[in-house]
């Protein structure tokens, strides 16, 4: 079993069926330490955009379901720490959070694009040892983030499928299976 670390990707095993949040999810681990883990689902876009949920902008930046925890809060990752103060580096040029007022100004002034930032309602969280237990029960695969900060602009519609094909073997069979195998 590969041990997860901050900046890794968690890829949902095909066996996670019926879980609205995590079925076919690809998650960026924003933090992982002995007390727990935090991540954001990269491939679950919501049906509304930033202007639908934030006053003070007309931005149509896509918003994603980051996970089932605190879904009434907006989070973001980006690759512009020189423009967004108080950011925390996750890894390889990917940053988490920062001054939101500055972010809104940058978006409204067209100084930051959708390729530079990704927004999430909620996050995915695990208490101490919870993620390790889920890994032992084969709920997740751990993968290096080979995309570095380009992951922020990576299209999400086929991300899980691509990861299944990369893993090969029995996983490639799942790449074309319906999301709910009972429809097969």
Buried (B, 14 or more C-beta within 10 A) or exposed (E): EEEBBBBBBBBBBBEBBEEEBBBBBBBBBBBBEEEBBBBBBBBBBBEEBBBEBBEEBEBEBBBBBBBBEEBEEBBBBBBBBEBBEEBBEBBBBBBBBBBEEBBBBBBEEEEBEBEBBBBBBBBBBBEEEEBBEBBEEEBBBBBEBEBEBBBBBBEBEEBBBBBBBEBEEEBEEBBEBEEEEEEE
